[in-house]
Amino acid sequence: MEFLSRAILSRSESTQILCEMSQIDESTLDIQQTEDGVLGRLFVFSSTSPQTAISIRKYEDVTVGRGNTNTYQLIQSTASYRHFRVYSVLVDDDMDPLVYCEDLSSNGTFLNHCLIGKGNVVLLSDGDILDVRHCASFLYQQKNITDDDYHHEYDGDEFSITHRLLGTGGFSRIYMAIENKTGRQYACKIIDKKKVSSTRFYDDHEVSILKKLNHPNIVHVAMDYNSENQFFIFEELVTGGDLFSYLTKMGTVPEVTCLFIMYQMLQALGYLHSQNIAHRDLKLENILIVSSNDSVFRIILTDFGVARCMEKGKRMSTFVGTLEYTAPEIRDLKGRSRRCKEMNMGYGKEVDIWSLGIIMYLLLSGNSPTFSSDGTIVFEDEVWKTISRQAKDLISSFLQKLPIQRPTVQEAEEHPWFFRHKSRLEKLYKTRILKQYPL
């Protein structure tokens, strides 16, 4: 428990010290950390109550505040009714869920001396201290620490890259980074150049595309950095997980929630397609959620690793994407890419519309789609009896085998499933998305 002593005693002098070291029961830590299903603990230190520990479990929120419905109740009048929320998000089956803290307060929640700010969310790491000033302090201890000693070549001054691993991909690893000037958390994607084809890397690499983009439903790049063997992309840290983890938690997504998700996807896709950019790897895992604590939330399209700026009059001919979401015209190219390129055959932006249909089907049913022998989509599961005819019709239009028969983004927006709610969707998008995240 030596680290605990150092952490508590190093707190800001402007914060009241709310415990004596003699209060800390060292045996509590070892016993409680062996309990199954626990991701971590919040050790509470308060001058008005004995030391206690709050368990953090997967899919269970922990709330702290003055209200008597909170997991831990504060009695001081300076505390908000709900002061902060701690929750977990599963991002990868091979990693423990990530644990976040959302500041809900008027007077502020502090992480390691820094104000989080109402409505903002931070990722918690082992040894972090949350403060509700003059009320209580909460020391977070993580059960399993997912750090590694991966060597990186970044030597810039703007950011500090931590050992906190957030995820991995085919060509990259993602770590938490801290902006040195502000203390703000970012996600740093480190790409190994040796694993990426040099032509694709320099001509079509995702950062060259992302730097051109500015949209509230597309991930924002704060900075990029190039070293001899690695490429670094510093992106906003999105704290609600992805649609895959959300669907895993929910089983199926209510149609009204799916409606606003798909509306935002069309905004992002319409923006991309207007600039002749095809994403080519739309899937649940590449759609991030800012916060899933509400039925209305902002989604962010990410991972532009195989995105492509299309040349005028040219078709794409590379076999890319994730098989379950891949359009038939891409699958038909397997083994014929070079010949198709020479003859300017291939596919266009319509492949993104197909993937959108797969995503919508998955969200509403929780299952992968099935097709009849003639290639038409089948809605035979029991769950489809509760889904509107308009929703099923839109999915069918997205999943037309012939690309020319699929709607464009603009045509999809005029579909009855969206159009009958047009004014409400536009108002919701303006107040909940554009107002908070303007273009």
N, C-alpha and C positions, 0 to 999 in steps of 0.2 A: 504493500500500500504506500510505498515511498512516493510513487508518482502522484498519488492522490493528494498527499501533503503539499507537494510542489505546486500542483494545479490550483488548489484552493488558495494557498498563500500568495500566489503570483497575481491574484486578481487586482483590478484597478482600485486605487485608494478612494475613488469616488463612490465605490460600491461598499455598502456595509458588509463586514465580514459576519456571516450568519452561523458559523459553527466554530467550535474548538476542536482541535485535533484529537483530544481525548474522547470526543463523542463518537468517533468513527469505529464501528464494529468491524474489524478486519475479517472475521469469520463469515460475516454475511455475504461478502463478495464470492468466496470460493463455493459456498453451498448453493447460492442462487444461480450462479453461472453454469452449473451442471444440469439445471432443470431443462427438460426437453421442450422444444418449440420456442425457446426464448432467443431473440435476436440480439438483445442487449438490455442494459439497465440504465435507469436514471436514478442516481443517488441524490436524495433530497436533503438539503441542509437549510434549516430554518431556526430562528431564535424562538419561535413560538410553538414548535412541535419537535418530537424526537426524530432522530435520523431514521429514514425509511428508504426503501428501494422500490421503484416502479418497473415492472416487467414490460418489455416491448415485444410484441408478438406479430407475426405476419398477418396482414389484413385487419389488424385491430388498432384503431386510433387511440392515442393517449392525449387527453386534454387537461390543461392546467388553467385555473382561473378562479374567480370569486364565486361563481355559481355552484350550487350544490349538486349539479349533475356531472361535474367534471371528474375525471379520474383522480385528480389531486386538487383539493380545494384550498385556496388562499383566503385568509380572513381580512387582510389589509384592504382599506378602501381605495388605495392607489392601484390595486390590481383590477384588470378588466374582467368582465363576467366570463368571457373566454379569452384567456391571455395568449396562449400558444397551443399549437397542435403538433404532435409527433406522430408520424405515420411511416409505413414502409412500402417500397415498390420493388417487385420482382422484375429484374431486367434480363436475367440469364439463368437457366437451370443449373449451370455449373458454379454459380456464385450465390452467396446469401443475398437476400433483398437489401437494397440501400435504404437507409433511415434518414428521414428529412424532418425539419422543424419549420412550421409556418407561423409567422408572427401575426396574431389576430388582434393585438392590443392597441390601445390609444397611447399609453405611456411608454411603450417600447419593451421589446425583448432583446437582450444582448447576447451575442455569441463571442466568447473570448474578447470581451471589452468593446466589440463593435456592434452598433445598432443594426438589427436585421431590417426593421421597418415594416409597418403594417402592410399585409398582403404579400410580402416577400417570403421566399423560402430558401433555406440553406441545407446543404448536405452535412450530416453529422459524422464526425470521425472520432475514433477512440481518444478519450481524454478531453474532449470539448466540454466547456462549461457554459451553460445557459443561465442568464441572470434575469430575474424579475426584481429590479432594484428595490432594496429595503423591504423585500418580502421573502424571497427564498433564492437559493442557488441550486442548480441541478447539474451534476457531473455525469456525463454519458460514458458508459463503458460498453464497448462492442464485444460480443461473444467470440466471433471469429473475425480476425483482422485480415482483410483481403488486400494486402500490400505486396509488392514485389520489387526486385532490385534491377528491373530492366534499364539498361544503359541508354541514355538519350544524349543527343549532341546539341541541345539548345543551350546557348549561352547569352541570350538576350537579357535586357534589363526590365522589360515590361511585366513579365510573368515569372512566377516560381512554379515549377511543375512538381507536384507531390508524388509520392509512391502509391497514392490511393487509386487502385485500378477500378475503373467503372465499367469496362467492357472490352471485348476483343472482336476483331473481324478477320477476314481473309488476308488482308494486307496491312492491317493496322491494329493499334492498341489505343485505348482511350483512358486518360488519367484526369484526375481533378487538378486544376491549376488555379493559382491565386494571382489576381492582378495586384502587383506590388503597390501601386498608387492608392487604390481604393479598398483593398482587401476583399473585393468581390470574387466569387467563385465562378470558374469557367470549366468547360470540358475541353481538354486538349487531345486532339486526334493525331497520333504519331504514325506516319506511313513509312513503311520500309521500302525504299526505292528499288531494292534488289528483287522484290517480289512483284513489282509492277512493270509492265512493258514500257520501255523508255518512250516510244512514240506516243502511246496513250497518255502517259504521265505528263509529258510536256505540252501536248496539243489539246487534250480534252480533260485534263485533271479537274476534279470537282471544284477546287478553289478558284480556278480561272472562271468557272461558271458562276459560283456563289458570289464572287466579288462584284458581279454585274447586277445582282438581284437585291431588291429591297421590298419585302412583302411580309406582313404580319403572320402569314401561315407558312413561311419558309425560314429555315434556320438562318440565324444571323452570324456572320463571321466577323469577329473582332479584329483578328490579325492572323497573318500567316508568316512562316519562317522557313527558310531553306538552308539545310546543311549538306554536307557531302553525301551522306547515306540516308538521310531522313528528311521528311517534309512534315511540318507542324501546322495544324489548323486549330486556332483557338476560337471556339464557338460558345454561344450562350449555353449555360447549364440548364437543361429542361428537367423539371423536378416531379413530373407526374407519371413517369414511366412511358410505355408505348401502348398502342392499341392492342397488341398481342397480350400483354400482361393484363390489360384492362378487361379484355374478352375472357381470359382465363379466370379472372376473379368473378366476373358477372355471369358467365355461362352464355347468355345472349344479351344483346343491347336493345333496350326499348326503342320502338320505331321513332318516337319523337326525339330521342337522343341521337339516333342514327341520322335523322334528317339534318340536324345542324352540323354533325360531323361531315356528312357528304357535301353539304352546302359550302363549308370551308374548303374542302378538297377541291371543289370546282373553282373556287376563287384562286387557289394556289395554282391549279393546273391551267386555268385560263390565262393567268399571268405568264406562266412558263411557255405555253404554246404560242402566245402572242409574240414571243421573242424567238420563236422557232427552236425551242429547247424541249427535248423529250427526256423524261426522267428515266424510263426503261426498267426501273426496279421498284415500282410501287408495291408495297406490302404492309401488313399490320405492323411489323417490326420497325419500319421506316417512317412511321407516323407517331410522333411524340405528343404527349399530353402535358400541358403546363400545370394543371392541377385537376384531379378527378374528384374533388370534394363537393362537386356540384353537378347537376345534370346538364348544365351548359358550361362547356369549357373550350378553351382555345387549343387547337391542334397545330402541330408544326411538322412540315415535311422535311425530312433530312436524308442523309446519305446519297449524295450526288456522284458517287464513285463511278457509275457507268452512264451518267447523264451525257447527253450529246447535243451540241449546237448543230443544227442541220443546215447544210449549205443549200442555197436556193436551187431547186430542181433536182436535188440529189436524194437518194433513198439510203436508208441505213441497212447494213447487211451483216452486222456482228451478232453472233449467238450469245446473248447476255440475259441477265435477269434471274429470277427464282422460279423454278419449274412450275410450281403450283399456280403462280400468278401470270405465267408467260402466255402471251397471245399465240394462237395457232400459226400465224404467219412467221413468228420467230422460231417456233419449234420446227416448222417445215424447212428452215434454212440449215439445219444441222448437217454439217459435212459439205455444204454447198456455198458457203459464205464468199469465197474468192470468186467463183463463177458469177454469183449474183452481183457482186461489186463491179465486175468488168462489164456486165450488161445493164448496170444501173437498175437492177431488180432489188427487191427487198421489202422494207416496211417503213411506215411513217409514224406520226404521233398517235395514230389510232391505237397503238399497243397500250398506251397509258389508259385509254378508255376501257379496254378489256380488263386490265388489272383492277380498275375501279369497280367494275362489276363483281369480280371475285371478292374484293374487300367488303362490298355491301352485302353480298350473300353470306359471307362468314359472320359479319356483325349481327345480322338479323336472325340467323339460324344456329350459329355456333358450330356448323359443320361445313365441310368442303362440298362444293356443288357437284351434282351428278348431271350427266347429259344423256339424252336418248340417242339411238343409233343414227339419227339424221343430224345430230349436233345441236339440237335445241336443249335449253336448260329445263330441268325437271324440278318442280316444287312439290314433292310428295311427302316430306316429313310433316309430322303433326303440327309443328310450330308454325308452318306457313298458313294454317287456317286462321291464325290471329293477325296475320300481316295483310295490309291493304292491297287491293288489286293494283293500285297505281305503283306501289313500291315494286311489286313483282314484274310489272310491265317495264319499269325502268331498268331493272336488272337484266331482263330479257333483251332489251335494246342494246345495253352495254356489251352483252355476251353474244353478239352476232358473229358467226364465223367469218363472214366477209367484212373486211375493214370498212369498205365503203358504205356498208349498211349501219354502222355504228354512228350514234349522234356525235356532233362536235360538243365542246364544252358549252357553247352558247345555246345550242339546241337542247342540251340536257337541262339547262337552267329554265327552259320554257316548258319542260315536261310537267304534266298536272301534279305530280307528287311534290314538286317544288312550287309551281306557279300558284296553287291554291293557298299557299302560305307565304306568298312573295313579300307582302308588306311587313309581316311579322318577322320573317327571316332577315330582311334588310335592316329593320330597326334593331333587332337583336345583334346583328353583326356590327352595326354602327356603335351601339352602346357598350357591348361587351368585348369587342375585339378592336375596332378602329380607335375608339376613344382612349383605350389603355395602351395600344400598340400602333400608333399612327404610321402611315406610309412615309 
